[in-house]
Amino acid sequence: MEDQLEEQFAGQRLLAMDPRTEKASRPCPACESSTARSVGTKNELEIVSCLECGTLYTPYSPWYSSARYYVDYHDHGGLSEPAFVRKRLEEITAGFSRYRQTNQLLDVGCGSGTLLEAARANGWTVNGVDVSPTAAQYVRSLGFEVFQGELQDAGFPAQQFDVITAGELLEHLFEPGLIIKEIARLLRPGGLFWTTTPHGHGLSARMLGLKWSVICPPEHLQLFSIAGLKNLLLRAGFREIRFNTEGGNPLEIWYGLKKSNRRSEHQQFDRVAAGYQLNETLTKSRYRKALKNTVNSFLNVSQLGDSLKVFSVR
């Protein structure tokens, strides 16, 4: 579940690049400002912070097309989701019922199809899009209609969908504004765009800086601030935008601070496995769920959560 590299979404024409060729540069992917300060280099790519909106991003294109990079993205254990993720997605998609008119839902970057299964269980007619052939083939085997390729190339008519979802996708795209504009075109007036993406100004980003495992170019090309992503959505034509900032992994913060002088060990931290383990632990009892909800409430009010959950109405 993570506009655009020429091939990843909505009309990108950024060709796969040879690392020996000159890198293409870009302004802030959120607000288009060209004023930024360098915060360092990671994985041989510079990271800067936009002086206008605070979004963290790499100003240079990676040397691959998304079709090359994500061709086997779901080949290595990426097609299974824990039970608690499935249950949570059922709760989330049940909440979309207030937007039901055409009964059509589209999941962009559908991955393992877990959200499509949850939406179908809640009565939605669903479609998926994913650039990965492996993912598309797998999700089709579950009985879903899936377009494999770029969103703009799928040929969906304007205003077809009540709801479009894109979980953990925008941070991967070299020109995220292109896919957001296409999503706005495909939503009917009053339809919902629901997306999640890492928060560039959350607690982990503030405490760990470049040691935070989520800052990982070229996999993640930007981490949005709230102001930056709101600007991007407003320019695409969305009119009602609500942000929740939730989640965080105290284990990584502890590990990152403790190992601050032992970089090679910190790089071995598995953020996905650790995040799953923490969430699963916090859902095993009523007390733990209450604790999780209390912490998330604080992170949301303080806008310090590591994840942005965004509800945008067309």
C-alpha positions as CSV (number, residue, x, y, z in Angstrom):
1,M,0.0,0.0,0.0
2,E,3.1,3.3,-1.1
3,D,3.2,12.4,-8.8
4,Q,5.4,10.3,-10.0
5,L,8.1,8.7,-11.7
6,E,7.4,8.7,-15.3
7,E,5.9,5.3,-15.1
8,Q,4.4,5.2,-11.7
9,F,1.3,7.2,-11.9
10,A,-0.7,9.6,-14.0
11,G,1.2,10.6,-17.0
12,Q,4.7,10.7,-15.7
13,R,7.2,11.0,-18.5
14,L,10.3,10.6,-16.5
15,L,12.4,7.9,-18.2
16,A,14.6,5.5,-16.4
17,M,17.9,7.2,-15.9
18,D,21.5,6.0,-16.0
19,P,23.3,7.0,-12.8
20,R,26.1,8.4,-15.0
21,T,23.7,11.0,-16.6
22,E,22.8,14.3,-15.1
23,K,20.0,14.1,-12.6
24,A,16.8,16.0,-13.1
25,S,15.9,18.4,-10.4
26,R,12.6,19.7,-9.0
27,P,11.2,22.3,-6.7
28,C,9.2,21.3,-3.6
29,P,6.7,18.6,-4.6
30,A,4.1,20.1,-2.3
31,C,4.2,23.9,-2.8
32,E,6.5,24.3,-5.8
33,S,8.8,26.6,-3.9
34,S,12.5,26.5,-4.9
35,T,13.8,27.8,-1.6
36,A,15.0,25.0,0.7
37,R,17.8,24.2,3.1
38,S,19.9,21.1,3.0
39,V,19.5,18.7,6.0
40,G,22.0,16.1,4.8
41,T,22.6,13.2,2.5
42,K,21.2,9.7,2.7
43,N,21.7,6.8,0.3
44,E,23.7,9.1,-1.9
45,L,20.7,11.5,-2.4
46,E,20.5,14.9,-0.8
47,I,17.6,15.7,1.5
48,V,16.3,19.2,1.8
49,S,13.5,20.9,3.8
50,C,11.3,23.4,2.0
51,L,11.5,26.8,3.6
52,E,7.9,27.6,2.6
53,C,6.0,24.5,3.8
54,G,8.5,22.3,5.6
55,T,8.1,19.3,3.4
56,L,11.2,17.0,3.4
57,Y,12.3,15.9,-0.1
58,T,15.1,14.9,-2.4
59,P,15.4,17.5,-5.1
60,Y,16.9,15.1,-7.6
61,S,15.2,12.3,-9.5
62,P,16.3,8.7,-8.8
63,W,17.9,6.9,-11.7
64,Y,15.1,4.4,-12.3
65,S,11.6,4.4,-13.6
66,S,8.9,3.1,-11.2
67,A,8.1,0.3,-13.6
68,R,11.7,-1.0,-13.1
69,Y,11.9,-0.3,-9.4
70,Y,8.5,-1.8,-8.4
71,V,8.3,-4.6,-10.8
72,D,8.9,-7.2,-8.1
73,Y,8.0,-4.9,-5.1
74,H,5.5,-7.5,-3.8
75,D,7.6,-10.6,-4.5
76,H,9.3,-10.7,-1.1
77,G,6.7,-11.2,1.5
78,G,4.7,-8.1,0.6
79,L,1.5,-9.9,-0.3
80,S,0.4,-10.9,3.2
81,E,-1.1,-8.6,5.9
82,P,-1.6,-9.3,9.6
83,A,-5.2,-9.9,10.8
84,F,-5.3,-6.7,12.8
85,V,-4.5,-4.7,9.5
86,R,-7.4,-6.4,7.8
87,K,-9.8,-5.7,10.7
88,R,-8.7,-2.0,10.8
89,L,-9.3,-1.7,7.0
90,E,-12.8,-3.1,7.4
91,E,-13.5,-0.4,10.0
92,I,-12.1,2.3,7.8
93,T,-14.0,1.3,4.6
94,A,-17.2,0.9,6.7
95,G,-16.7,4.6,7.5
96,F,-16.9,5.5,3.8
97,S,-20.6,4.7,3.6
98,R,-21.7,8.4,3.9
99,Y,-20.1,9.0,0.5
100,R,-21.9,6.1,-1.3
101,Q,-23.8,7.2,-4.5
102,T,-22.3,5.4,-7.5
103,N,-21.1,2.6,-5.1
104,Q,-17.7,2.7,-6.9
105,L,-14.4,2.6,-5.0
106,L,-10.9,2.6,-6.5
107,D,-7.7,1.7,-4.6
108,V,-4.6,3.1,-6.2
109,G,-1.5,1.1,-5.4
110,C,-3.7,-1.8,-4.3
111,G,-0.7,-4.1,-3.4
112,S,-2.0,-7.3,-1.8
113,G,-5.7,-6.3,-2.3
114,T,-6.4,-6.2,1.5
115,L,-8.3,-2.8,1.3
116,L,-10.2,-4.1,-1.7
117,E,-11.3,-7.1,0.2
118,A,-12.4,-4.9,3.2
119,A,-14.3,-2.6,0.9
120,R,-16.0,-5.5,-0.9
121,A,-17.1,-6.9,2.5
122,N,-18.7,-3.5,3.2
123,G,-20.7,-3.7,-0.1
124,W,-18.6,-1.6,-2.4
125,T,-18.0,-2.3,-6.1
126,V,-14.2,-2.1,-6.3
127,N,-11.4,-1.6,-8.8
128,G,-7.7,-1.6,-8.2
129,V,-4.6,-0.1,-9.9
130,D,-1.0,-1.2,-9.3
131,V,2.2,-0.7,-11.2
132,S,3.5,-4.1,-10.1
133,P,2.7,-7.1,-12.4
134,T,3.1,-9.4,-9.4
135,A,0.6,-7.5,-7.3
136,A,-1.9,-7.1,-10.1
137,Q,-1.8,-10.8,-10.9
138,Y,-2.2,-11.8,-7.3
139,V,-5.2,-9.4,-6.7
140,R,-6.9,-10.6,-9.9
141,S,-6.7,-14.1,-8.5
142,L,-8.8,-12.9,-5.6
143,G,-11.6,-12.0,-8.0
144,F,-10.9,-8.2,-8.5
145,E,-10.7,-6.0,-11.5
146,V,-7.1,-4.6,-11.5
147,F,-5.4,-2.4,-14.0
148,Q,-1.7,-3.0,-14.1
149,G,0.2,0.2,-14.9
150,E,-0.2,4.0,-14.6
151,L,-3.4,5.5,-13.3
152,Q,-3.9,7.8,-16.3
153,D,-3.5,4.9,-18.7
154,A,-6.3,3.0,-17.1
155,G,-8.9,5.0,-19.0
156,F,-11.4,5.5,-16.2
157,P,-14.1,8.1,-17.1
158,A,-14.3,11.3,-15.2
159,Q,-16.4,11.4,-12.0
160,Q,-16.8,7.6,-11.9
161,F,-15.9,7.0,-8.2
162,D,-17.4,7.9,-4.8
163,V,-14.2,7.1,-3.0
164,I,-10.5,6.7,-4.1
165,T,-7.9,5.4,-1.7
166,A,-4.1,5.5,-1.8
167,G,-2.4,4.1,1.2
168,E,1.3,4.7,1.6
169,L,1.8,5.8,-2.0
170,L,2.4,9.6,-2.3
171,E,5.8,9.4,-0.6
172,H,7.1,7.2,-3.5
173,L,6.3,9.5,-6.4
174,F,8.6,12.0,-8.0
175,E,5.6,14.2,-9.1
176,P,2.8,13.5,-6.6
177,G,0.8,16.4,-7.8
178,L,0.0,14.7,-11.1
179,I,-1.7,11.7,-9.5
180,I,-3.6,13.9,-7.1
181,K,-5.0,15.9,-10.1
182,E,-6.0,12.7,-11.8
183,I,-7.7,11.4,-8.7
184,A,-9.6,14.7,-8.5
185,R,-10.8,14.2,-12.1
186,L,-12.0,10.6,-11.4
187,L,-13.9,11.5,-8.2
188,R,-17.5,12.8,-8.5
189,P,-18.2,16.1,-6.8
190,G,-18.5,15.4,-3.1
191,G,-16.5,12.2,-3.4
192,L,-13.7,11.3,-1.0
193,F,-10.0,10.9,-1.5
194,W,-8.5,9.0,1.5
195,T,-4.8,8.6,1.7
196,T,-2.1,7.9,4.3
197,T,1.6,8.9,4.1
198,P,4.5,9.4,6.5
199,H,4.6,12.8,8.3
200,G,7.8,14.8,7.8
201,H,7.2,16.7,11.0
202,G,6.2,13.9,13.3
203,L,7.9,13.0,16.6
204,S,10.2,10.5,15.0
205,A,11.3,12.9,12.2
206,R,12.0,15.6,14.8
207,M,13.9,13.3,17.2
208,L,15.8,11.1,14.8
209,G,16.3,13.3,11.8
210,L,18.0,11.4,9.0
211,K,18.4,8.4,11.3
212,W,14.6,7.8,11.0
213,S,14.2,4.7,8.9
214,V,11.2,6.2,7.0
215,I,13.6,8.8,5.5
216,C,14.9,6.4,2.9
217,P,15.4,7.7,-0.6
218,P,15.1,6.6,-3.3
219,E,12.2,4.5,-1.9
220,H,10.6,7.6,-0.3
221,L,11.2,10.7,-2.3
222,Q,9.4,13.1,0.0
223,L,7.8,13.2,3.5
224,F,5.0,15.9,3.5
225,S,4.3,18.4,6.2
226,I,0.6,19.1,6.9
227,A,0.9,22.6,5.3
228,G,2.6,21.2,2.2
229,L,0.1,18.4,1.5
230,K,-2.9,20.6,2.2
231,N,-1.5,23.1,-0.4
232,L,-1.1,20.3,-2.9
233,L,-4.7,19.1,-2.4
234,L,-6.2,22.6,-2.5
235,R,-4.5,23.3,-5.8
236,A,-5.9,20.0,-7.3
237,G,-9.5,21.2,-6.4
238,F,-10.2,19.5,-3.1
239,R,-12.3,21.7,-0.9
240,E,-12.7,20.0,2.5
241,I,-9.5,18.5,3.9
242,R,-9.0,16.9,7.3
243,F,-5.8,15.6,8.7
244,N,-5.2,13.0,11.5
245,T,-1.7,12.6,12.8
246,E,-1.3,9.2,14.5
247,G,1.1,6.5,15.2
248,G,4.7,6.2,16.1
249,N,7.2,3.6,17.2
250,P,9.0,4.3,20.5
251,L,11.2,1.3,19.9
252,E,12.7,2.9,16.9
253,I,13.2,6.2,18.7
254,W,14.9,4.4,21.6
255,Y,17.0,2.3,19.3
256,G,17.9,5.3,17.1
257,L,19.0,7.4,20.0
258,K,20.9,4.6,21.7
259,K,22.7,3.6,18.6
260,S,23.3,7.2,17.3
261,N,27.0,6.5,17.1
262,R,26.6,3.1,15.6
263,R,25.0,3.7,12.2
264,S,25.5,0.3,10.7
265,E,23.5,-1.3,13.5
266,H,20.7,1.3,13.2
267,Q,20.3,0.5,9.5
268,Q,19.3,-3.0,10.4
269,F,16.1,-1.8,12.1
270,D,13.1,-3.3,10.3
271,R,10.5,-0.6,10.6
272,V,7.7,-2.7,9.0
273,A,8.1,-5.7,11.2
274,A,8.6,-3.6,14.3
275,G,5.5,-1.6,13.5
276,Y,3.4,-4.7,12.9
277,Q,4.6,-6.2,16.2
278,L,3.9,-3.1,18.2
279,N,0.4,-2.7,16.7
280,E,-0.5,-6.3,17.2
281,T,0.7,-6.1,20.9
282,L,-1.5,-3.0,21.5
283,T,-4.6,-4.7,20.2
284,K,-4.5,-7.8,22.3
285,S,-6.5,-6.4,25.3
286,R,-9.0,-3.7,26.1
287,Y,-6.5,-2.0,28.3
288,R,-3.8,-1.9,25.6
289,K,-6.3,-0.6,23.0
290,A,-7.3,2.2,25.4
291,L,-3.7,3.1,25.9
292,K,-3.1,3.1,22.1
293,N,-6.1,5.3,21.6
294,T,-5.0,7.7,24.3
295,V,-1.5,8.1,22.8
296,N,-3.0,8.5,19.3
297,S,-5.3,11.2,20.6
298,F,-2.3,13.1,22.1
299,L,-0.3,12.7,18.8
300,N,-3.3,13.9,16.8
301,V,-3.9,17.0,19.0
302,S,-0.2,17.9,19.0
303,Q,0.2,17.0,15.3
304,L,3.2,14.8,16.2
305,G,2.0,11.5,14.9
306,D,4.4,9.8,12.4
307,S,1.6,9.1,9.9
308,L,-0.7,11.5,8.1
309,K,-4.2,10.2,7.5
310,V,-6.0,12.5,5.1
311,F,-9.7,12.8,4.2
312,S,-10.2,15.2,1.2
313,V,-13.6,15.9,-0.3
314,R,-13.8,16.9,-4.0
